[in-house]
Amino acid sequence: MTTLIDAGASPRSCASKLFVCITCRLIGETAEDQERPGARLMTTLSQLLQGGGQEIEIVPIECLSNCTRGCTVAVSGPGKWTYVIGALDPEQHADDVVRFARLHHAHAEGLPVWRERPVHIRKNTIARVPPLATWRQKIGEAVPMTSLAKVPCTIVTGFLGAGKTTLVRHLLENAGGRRLAVIVNEFGDVGIDGEILKSCGIESCPEERIVELSNGCICCTVA
């Protein structure tokens, strides 16, 4: 995927991102023998932002799942609201998109004043999504999230009697200060492994911390 960045600006974490669907068609258009309007919009926006001195990062993507509403863009930023905007024409609305993206960048929370937004943007905002939470609640206190890194996961599988539960018990008893969560996927009508864990007697794994998820097999649910 190619990323184009507004000239004169460095891709810092506070930059607003302008996602442009390059596969979009105009409303009612079905022609396949020419450049997609979404791609034309991407080119026009890139030209308008060149040398603008604004921290707007332009990201071409394939499909924003708004296919019945014409050309579509999304404007987002770290800790800011995200806007999805549709019914755009590359020849008529590129200036409006750039203006809105700059208003979004200038506002600390990504909430441009409504009356300052271009009229077409106001009338064709498909969705407004709140920022991803950077704080979480823990024991009644606000605790800052220190990392957005993925949580490592190990899958333990094997035949009956292979030693799966013994291995899990060993890990729980020798966690070494690590915070562990165990998800047991029970196949039978009776939750044998879950019951074993409930009665394991391990200090770091009291029964009140064991929760049964009774909405079906996790394989089917997650997949």
Phi and psi in degrees as GROMACS dihedral restraints (atoms count N, CA, C in turn):
[ dihedral_restraints ]
;  ai    aj    ak    al  type     phi  dphi    fc
    3     4     5     6     1   -91.1    20    10
    4     5     6     7     1   138.5    20    10
    6     7     8     9     1  -118.8    20    10
    7     8     9    10     1   125.5    20    10
    9    10    11    12     1  -107.6    20    10
   10    11    12    13     1   135.3    20    10
   12    13    14    15     1  -119.3    20    10
   13    14    15    16     1   137.8    20    10
   15    16    17    18     1   -51.5    20    10
   16    17    18    19     1   127.3    20    10
   18    19    20    21     1   -58.5    20    10
   19    20    21    22     1   144.1    20    10
   21    22    23    24     1    84.0    20    10
   22    23    24    25     1    -3.4    20    10
   24    25    26    27     1  -118.7    20    10
   25    26    27    28     1   146.2    20    10
   27    28    29    30     1  -100.3    20    10
   28    29    30    31     1   145.6    20    10
   30    31    32    33     1   -73.2    20    10
   31    32    33    34     1    75.7    20    10
   33    34    35    36     1   -86.9    20    10
   34    35    36    37     1   167.4    20    10
   36    37    38    39     1   -65.1    20    10
   37    38    39    40     1   -21.4    20    10
   39    40    41    42     1   -89.3    20    10
   40    41    42    43     1    -2.4    20    10
   42    43    44    45     1   -67.2    20    10
   43    44    45    46     1   141.5    20    10
   45    46    47    48     1   -80.7    20    10
   46    47    48    49     1   144.1    20    10
   48    49    50    51     1  -108.3    20    10
   49    50    51    52     1   136.4    20    10
   51    52    53    54     1  -111.6    20    10
   52    53    54    55     1   104.3    20    10
   54    55    56    57     1   -88.9    20    10
   55    56    57    58     1   125.9    20    10
   57    58    59    60     1  -120.1    20    10
   58    59    60    61     1   122.6    20    10
   60    61    62    63     1   -75.8    20    10
   61    62    63    64     1   116.8    20    10
   63    64    65    66     1   -92.7    20    10
   64    65    66    67     1    -0.2    20    10
   66    67    68    69     1  -105.2    20    10
   67    68    69    70     1     1.8    20    10
   69    70    71    72     1   -67.9    20    10
   70    71    72    73     1   146.7    20    10
   72    73    74    75     1  -109.8    20    10
   73    74    75    76     1   165.8    20    10
   75    76    77    78     1   -74.6    20    10
   76    77    78    79     1   158.9    20    10
   78    79    80    81     1   -60.3    20    10
   79    80    81    82     1   124.4    20    10
   81    82    83    84     1    86.5    20    10
   82    83    84    85     1    -6.2    20    10
   84    85    86    87     1   -84.6    20    10
   85    86    87    88     1   137.8    20    10
   87    88    89    90     1  -128.1    20    10
   88    89    90    91     1    -4.7    20    10
   90    91    92    93     1   -62.2    20    10
   91    92    93    94     1   139.8    20    10
   93    94    95    96     1  -116.6    20    10
   94    95    96    97     1    -2.9    20    10
   96    97    98    99     1   -96.1    20    10
   97    98    99   100     1    19.5    20    10
   99   100   101   102     1  -147.5    20    10
  100   101   102   103     1   169.5    20    10
  102   103   104   105     1   -61.4    20    10
  103   104   105   106     1   135.9    20    10
  105   106   107   108     1   -63.4    20    10
  106   107   108   109     1   142.0    20    10
  108   109   110   111     1   -56.6    20    10
  109   110   111   112     1   -33.3    20    10
  111   112   113   114     1   -61.8    20    10
  112   113   114   115     1   -39.5    20    10
  114   115   116   117     1   -67.6    20    10
  115   116   117   118     1   -38.1    20    10
  117   118   119   120     1   -64.9    20    10
  118   119   120   121     1   -39.5    20    10
  120   121   122   123     1   -62.3    20    10
  121   122   123   124     1   -41.0    20    10
  123   124   125   126     1   -59.9    20    10
  124   125   126   127     1   -44.5    20    10
  126   127   128   129     1   -64.2    20    10
  127   128   129   130     1   -44.6    20    10
  129   130   131   132     1   -64.5    20    10
  130   131   132   133     1   -43.4    20    10
  132   133   134   135     1   -63.1    20    10
  133   134   135   136     1   -40.1    20    10
  135   136   137   138     1   -62.0    20    10
  136   137   138   139     1   -41.2    20    10
  138   139   140   141     1   -66.9    20    10
  139   140   141   142     1   -40.2    20    10
  141   142   143   144     1   -65.7    20    10
  142   143   144   145     1   -32.0    20    10
  144   145   146   147     1   -87.9    20    10
  145   146   147   148     1   -11.3    20    10
  147   148   149   150     1   -63.6    20    10
  148   149   150   151     1   126.4    20    10
  150   151   152   153     1    73.6    20    10
  151   152   153   154     1    11.4    20    10
  153   154   155   156     1   -78.6    20    10
  154   155   156   157     1   -16.8    20    10
  156   157   158   159     1    73.5    20    10
  157   158   159   160     1    13.1    20    10
  159   160   161   162     1  -105.6    20    10
  160   161   162   163     1   147.2    20    10
  162   163   164   165     1   -86.3    20    10
  163   164   165   166     1    75.0    20    10
  165   166   167   168     1  -119.1    20    10
  166   167   168   169     1   117.8    20    10
  168   169   170   171     1   -97.4    20    10
  169   170   171   172     1   125.7    20    10
  171   172   173   174     1  -101.0    20    10
  172   173   174   175     1   125.9    20    10
  174   175   176   177     1  -124.0    20    10
  175   176   177   178     1   112.6    20    10
  177   178   179   180     1   -77.4    20    10
  178   179   180   181     1   134.1    20    10
  180   181   182   183     1  -135.8    20    10
  181   182   183   184     1   164.5    20    10
  183   184   185   186     1  -107.7    20    10
  184   185   186   187     1    97.4    20    10
  186   187   188   189     1    88.2    20    10
  187   188   189   190     1   123.7    20    10
  189   190   191   192     1  -111.9    20    10
  190   191   192   193     1    16.0    20    10
  192   193   194   195     1    55.6    20    10
  193   194   195   196     1    40.7    20    10
  195   196   197   198     1  -130.3    20    10
  196   197   198   199     1    41.6    20    10
  198   199   200   201     1   -64.4    20    10
  199   200   201   202     1   -23.0    20    10
  201   202   203   204     1   -91.2    20    10
  202   203   204   205     1     3.3    20    10
  204   205   206   207     1  -119.4    20    10
  205   206   207   208     1    30.4    20    10
  207   208   209   210     1    73.7    20    10
  208   209   210   211     1  -164.1    20    10
  210   211   212   213     1   -64.2    20    10
  211   212   213   214     1   141.7    20    10
  213   214   215   216     1  -133.6    20    10
  214   215   216   217     1   142.8    20    10
  216   217   218   219     1  -132.6    20    10
  217   218   219   220     1   163.5    20    10
  219   220   221   222     1  -133.8    20    10
  220   221   222   223     1   139.4    20    10
  222   223   224   225     1  -118.4    20    10
  223   224   225   226     1   126.2    20    10
  225   226   227   228     1  -143.6    20    10
  226   227   228   229     1   173.3    20    10
  228   229   230   231     1  -173.1    20    10
  229   230   231   232     1   156.1    20    10
  231   232   233   234     1   -57.1    20    10
  232   233   234   235     1   123.2    20    10
  234   235   236   237     1    72.2    20    10
  235   236   237   238     1    13.0    20    10
  237   238   239   240     1  -118.9    20    10
  238   239   240   241     1   163.5    20    10
  240   241   242   243     1   -68.7    20    10
  241   242   243   244     1   150.4    20    10
  243   244   245   246     1  -110.0    20    10
  244   245   246   247     1   135.7    20    10
  246   247   248   249     1  -117.3    20    10
  247   248   249   250     1   135.4    20    10
  249   250   251   252     1  -110.7    20    10
  250   251   252   253     1   125.4    20    10
  252   253   254   255     1  -125.8    20    10
  253   254   255   256     1   130.6    20    10
  255   256   257   258     1  -122.2    20    10
  256   257   258   259     1  -170.0    20    10
  258   259   260   261     1    57.2    20    10
  259   260   261   262     1    40.4    20    10
  261   262   263   264     1   -98.3    20    10
  262   263   264   265     1   141.2    20    10
  264   265   266   267     1  -112.3    20    10
  265   266   267   268     1   127.3    20    10
  267   268   269   270     1   -60.7    20    10
  268   269   270   271     1   -26.5    20    10
  270   271   272   273     1   -87.2    20    10
  271   272   273   274     1   -21.6    20    10
  273   274   275   276     1  -109.2    20    10
  274   275   276   277     1   -28.7    20    10
  276   277   278   279     1  -119.0    20    10
  277   278   279   280     1     6.1    20    10
  279   280   281   282     1   -61.7    20    10
  280   281   282   283     1   -41.1    20    10
  282   283   284   285     1   -62.5    20    10
  283   284   285   286     1   -38.5    20    10
  285   286   287   288     1   -63.6    20    10
  286   287   288   289     1   -40.0    20    10
  288   289   290   291     1   -64.4    20    10
  289   290   291   292     1   -44.9    20    10
  291   292   293   294     1   -62.8    20    10
  292   293   294   295     1   -43.6    20    10
  294   295   296   297     1   -61.2    20    10
  295   296   297   298     1   -44.4    20    10
  297   298   299   300     1   -66.2    20    10
  298   299   300   301     1   -41.2    20    10
  300   301   302   303     1   -60.1    20    10
  301   302   303   304     1   -38.4    20    10
  303   304   305   306     1   -71.6    20    10
  304   305   306   307     1   -36.0    20    10
  306   307   308   309     1   -64.6    20    10
  307   308   309   310     1   -40.7    20    10
  309   310   311   312     1   -61.7    20    10
  310   311   312   313     1   -44.9    20    10
  312   313   314   315     1   -63.9    20    10
  313   314   315   316     1   -36.8    20    10
  315   316   317   318     1   -74.5    20    10
  316   317   318   319     1   -23.1    20    10
  318   319   320   321     1   -89.5    20    10
  319   320   321   322     1   133.1    20    10
  321   322   323   324     1   -59.3    20    10
  322   323   324   325     1   -32.6    20    10
  324   325   326   327     1  -106.3    20    10
  325   326   327   328     1     4.4    20    10
  327   328   329   330     1    70.1    20    10
  328   329   330   331     1    35.2    20    10
  330   331   332   333     1  -124.5    20    10
  331   332   333   334     1    77.2    20    10
  333   334   335   336     1   -58.0    20    10
  334   335   336   337     1   144.6    20    10
  336   337   338   339     1   -58.4    20    10
  337   338   339   340     1   132.2    20    10
  339   340   341   342     1   -56.8    20    10
  340   341   342   343     1   -45.7    20    10
  342   343   344   345     1   -70.4    20    10
  343   344   345   346     1   -16.1    20    10
  345   346   347   348     1   -88.4    20    10
  346   347   348   349     1   -11.6    20    10
  348   349   350   351     1   -75.4    20    10
  349   350   351   352     1   145.1    20    10
  351   352   353   354     1   -56.7    20    10
  352   353   354   355     1   145.1    20    10
  354   355   356   357     1   -57.1    20    10
  355   356   357   358     1   -43.8    20    10
  357   358   359   360     1   -63.6    20    10
  358   359   360   361     1   -35.1    20    10
  360   361   362   363     1   -67.3    20    10
  361   362   363   364     1   -43.3    20    10
  363   364   365   366     1   -59.7    20    10
  364   365   366   367     1   -39.6    20    10
  366   367   368   369     1   -83.5    20    10
  367   368   369   370     1   -14.9    20    10
  369   370   371   372     1  -127.7    20    10
  370   371   372   373     1    28.1    20    10
  372   373   374   375     1   -78.1    20    10
  373   374   375   376     1   116.5    20    10
  375   376   377   378     1   -78.0    20    10
  376   377   378   379     1   -40.9    20    10
  378   379   380   381     1  -155.3    20    10
  379   380   381   382     1   153.4    20    10
  381   382   383   384     1  -130.0    20    10
  382   383   384   385     1   118.7    20    10
  384   385   386   387     1  -113.4    20    10
  385   386   387   388     1   130.2    20    10
  387   388   389   390     1   -67.0    20    10
  388   389   390   391     1   157.7    20    10
  390   391   392   393     1   -66.4    20    10
  391   392   393   394     1   153.5    20    10
  393   394   395   396     1   -61.7    20    10
  394   395   396   397     1   138.6    20    10
  396   397   398   399     1   -65.9    20    10
  397   398   399   400     1   133.6    20    10
  399   400   401   402     1  -105.5    20    10
  400   401   402   403     1     1.6    20    10
  402   403   404   405     1  -130.2    20    10
  403   404   405   406     1   149.9    20    10
  405   406   407   408     1  -136.2    20    10
  406   407   408   409     1   156.3    20    10
  408   409   410   411     1   -91.2    20    10
  409   410   411   412     1   131.5    20    10
  411   412   413   414     1  -143.5    20    10
  412   413   414   415     1   115.5    20    10
  414   415   416   417     1    51.5    20    10
  415   416   417   418     1    44.1    20    10
  417   418   419   420     1    78.1    20    10
  418   419   420   421     1     1.9    20    10
  420   421   422   423     1  -118.0    20    10
  421   422   423   424     1   149.6    20    10
  423   424   425   426     1   -81.8    20    10
  424   425   426   427     1   118.8    20    10
  426   427   428   429     1  -116.4    20    10
  427   428   429   430     1   124.3    20    10
  429   430   431   432     1   -65.4    20    10
  430   431   432   433     1   139.1    20    10
  432   433   434   435     1   -73.0    20    10
  433   434   435   436     1   126.2    20    10
  435   436   437   438     1   -93.2    20    10
  436   437   438   439     1   -15.7    20    10
  438   439   440   441     1  -157.7    20    10
  439   440   441   442     1   144.4    20    10
  441   442   443   444     1  -106.3    20    10
  442   443   444   445     1    16.5    20    10
  444   445   446   447     1   -68.1    20    10
  445   446   447   448     1   154.6    20    10
  447   448   449   450     1   -67.7    20    10
  448   449   450   451     1   147.0    20    10
  450   451   452   453     1   -86.5    20    10
  451   452   453   454     1   125.3    20    10
  453   454   455   456     1   -64.1    20    10
  454   455   456   457     1   143.5    20    10
  456   457   458   459     1  -134.8    20    10
  457   458   459   460     1   133.1    20    10
  459   460   461   462     1  -117.6    20    10
  460   461   462   463     1   128.8    20    10
  462   463   464   465     1   -99.9    20    10
  463   464   465   466     1   123.3    20    10
  465   466   467   468     1  -107.9    20    10
  466   467   468   469     1   121.7    20    10
  468   469   470   471     1  -140.1    20    10
  469   470   471   472     1   161.8    20    10
  471   472   473   474     1   162.1    20    10
  472   473   474   475     1   169.5    20    10
  474   475   476   477     1   -70.9    20    10
  475   476   477   478     1   167.2    20    10
  477   478   479   480     1   -58.0    20    10
  478   479   480   481     1   126.6    20    10
  480   481   482   483     1    86.7    20    10
  481   482   483   484     1     6.2    20    10
  483   484   485   486     1   -75.1    20    10
  484   485   486   487     1   -15.8    20    10
  486   487   488   489     1   106.7    20    10
  487   488   489   490     1    17.8    20    10
  489   490   491   492     1   -61.6    20    10
  490   491   492   493     1   -50.3    20    10
  492   493   494   495     1   -65.5    20    10
  493   494   495   496     1   -37.2    20    10
  495   496   497   498     1   -61.7    20    10
  496   497   498   499     1   -41.4    20    10
  498   499   500   501     1   -64.4    20    10
  499   500   501   502     1   -44.8    20    10
  501   502   503   504     1   -63.1    20    10
  502   503   504   505     1   -41.4    20    10
  504   505   506   507     1   -61.3    20    10
  505   506   507   508     1   -41.7    20    10
  507   508   509   510     1   -61.3    20    10
  508   509   510   511     1   -42.0    20    10
  510   511   512   513     1   -64.4    20    10
  511   512   513   514     1   -41.0    20    10
  513   514   515   516     1   -67.4    20    10
  514   515   516   517     1   -38.0    20    10
  516   517   518   519     1   -76.2    20    10
  517   518   519   520     1   -18.1    20    10
  519   520   521   522     1  -128.1    20    10
  520   521   522   523     1    48.4    20    10
  522   523   524   525     1   -68.7    20    10
  523   524   525   526     1   -24.1    20    10
  525   526   527   528     1    62.0    20    10
  526   527   528   529     1    35.8    20    10
  528   529   530   531     1    87.0    20    10
  529   530   531   532     1    -8.3    20    10
  531   532   533   534     1   -77.8    20    10
  532   533   534   535     1   145.5    20    10
  534   535   536   537     1   -89.9    20    10
  535   536   537   538     1   119.3    20    10
  537   538   539   540     1  -117.6    20    10
  538   539   540   541     1   145.7    20    10
  540   541   542   543     1  -127.3    20    10
  541   542   543   544     1   134.6    20    10
  543   544   545   546     1  -115.4    20    10
  544   545   546   547     1   127.8    20    10
  546   547   548   549     1  -112.8    20    10
  547   548   549   550     1   117.0    20    10
  549   550   551   552     1  -102.4    20    10
  550   551   552   553     1   121.6    20    10
  552   553   554   555     1   -97.1    20    10
  553   554   555   556     1   102.1    20    10
  555   556   557   558     1   -85.9    20    10
  556   557   558   559     1   131.8    20    10
  558   559   560   561     1   -96.8    20    10
  559   560   561   562     1   -30.7    20    10
  561   562   563   564     1   -85.8    20    10
  562   563   564   565     1   173.3    20    10
  564   565   566   567     1   -68.7    20    10
  565   566   567   568     1   -27.7    20    10
  567   568   569   570     1  -108.5    20    10
  568   569   570   571     1   125.9    20    10
  570   571   572   573     1   -80.3    20    10
  571   572   573   574     1    83.2    20    10
  573   574   575   576     1   -66.5    20    10
  574   575   576   577     1   -51.7    20    10
  576   577   578   579     1   -63.9    20    10
  577   578   579   580     1   -38.6    20    10
  579   580   581   582     1   -62.8    20    10
  580   581   582   583     1   -41.2    20    10
  582   583   584   585     1   -65.7    20    10
  583   584   585   586     1   -36.9    20    10
  585   586   587   588     1   -62.9    20    10
  586   587   588   589     1   -42.3    20    10
  588   589   590   591     1   -66.6    20    10
  589   590   591   592     1   -38.2    20    10
  591   592   593   594     1   -61.7    20    10
  592   593   594   595     1   -32.8    20    10
  594   595   596   597     1  -105.3    20    10
  595   596   597   598     1    20.7    20    10
  597   598   599   600     1   -72.4    20    10
  598   599   600   601     1   -25.9    20    10
  600   601   602   603     1    78.0    20    10
  601   602   603   604     1     9.6    20    10
  603   604   605   606     1   -76.7    20    10
  604   605   606   607     1   129.8    20    10
  606   607   608   609     1   -60.4    20    10
  607   608   609   610     1   -37.4    20    10
  609   610   611   612     1   -81.2    20    10
  610   611   612   613     1    -0.4    20    10
  612   613   614   615     1  -131.9    20    10
  613   614   615   616     1    62.2    20    10
  615   616   617   618     1   -67.8    20    10
  616   617   618   619     1   156.6    20    10
  618   619   620   621     1   -61.8    20    10
  619   620   621   622     1   -31.6    20    10
  621   622   623   624     1   -67.7    20    10
  622   623   624   625     1   -14.0    20    10
  624   625   626   627     1   -92.6    20    10
  625   626   627   628     1     1.0    20    10
  627   628   629   630     1   -98.8    20    10
  628   629   630   631     1   123.2    20    10
  630   631   632   633     1  -119.8    20    10
  631   632   633   634     1   131.4    20    10
  633   634   635   636     1   -93.2    20    10
  634   635   636   637     1   127.8    20    10
  636   637   638   639     1  -100.2    20    10
  637   638   639   640     1   109.2    20    10
  639   640   641   642     1  -106.2    20    10
  640   641   642   643     1    29.8    20    10
  642   643   644   645     1  -105.1    20    10
  643   644   645   646     1    28.3    20    10
  645   646   647   648     1   113.0    20    10
  646   647   648   649     1   174.2    20    10
  648   649   650   651     1   -63.6    20    10
  649   650   651   652     1   132.1    20    10
  651   652   653   654     1   -66.4    20    10
  652   653   654   655     1   -29.2    20    10
  654   655   656   657     1   -58.3    20    10
  655   656   657   658     1   -49.4    20    10
  657   658   659   660     1   -70.4    20    10
  658   659   660   661     1   -38.4    20    10
  660   661   662   663     1   -67.8    20    10
  661   662   663   664     1   -46.8    20    10
  663   664   665   666     1   -71.6    20    10
  664   665   666   667     1   -42.8    20    10
